[in-house]
């Protein structure tokens, strides 16, 4: 039998949790994780020294604040934040987001505070 | 100004091409590309020696044939095919698919034939 090959339904995974800003691992490939997360309100300004991050909006919309401008990201759209670029995700209403990033990525990047989630749950 | 940070609208990118089985690069992060591709009909049996591949269905549905079973993958669902696992994508009707895979990944993996696309277009 072929191991570890399963179809993942994104909406079904999103129904399994309600917390905001706590990414859940839903897939793993090469050196990266696929994560799902729910955003609401403001996160924290941070950057990642060595990792580029992809944010794909599944539901709702988000504002990705950069130091010189804001980007609005809507369902069916994604944005890639390159390493070193300071950013702050903001969601005025709840947004459901798929993340694609290296396994080493910490959600708050260079910042450590009450929003930091060092060990992510797999669902 | 913060460079190279743009929102990508998946549907808009998909409107820019019509060919089947010719992945287009729409994003780049870390060692990977984000690609969009349209499937119709049967592809070829192949595997990738050193790369895991993610297929996220945007529109339509696909059947991912494995040697011991078939997986149906629908919009809002994804499947990760680990390195070494033989697979053949099949789409009875046209399917639009987002791929996430290492930059080194060749679409036909270990096989080289008329379906092989050695140099991918960026859109």
Interface residues (C-beta under 8 A of the other chain):
Chain A: X1 X2 X3 X4 X5 X6 X7 X8 X9 X10 X11 X27 X28 X29 X30 X31 X32 X34 X51 X52 X53 X54 X58 X64 X66 X67 X68 X69 X71 X72 X73 X74 X76 X77 X78 X79 X80 X81 X82 X85 X100 X101 X102
Chain B: X1 X2 X3 X4 X5 X6 X7 X8 X9 X10 X11 X27 X28 X29 X30 X31 X32 X34 X51 X52 X53 X54 X58 X66 X67 X68 X69 X71 X72 X73 X74 X76 X77 X78 X79 X80 X81 X82 X85 X100 X101 X102
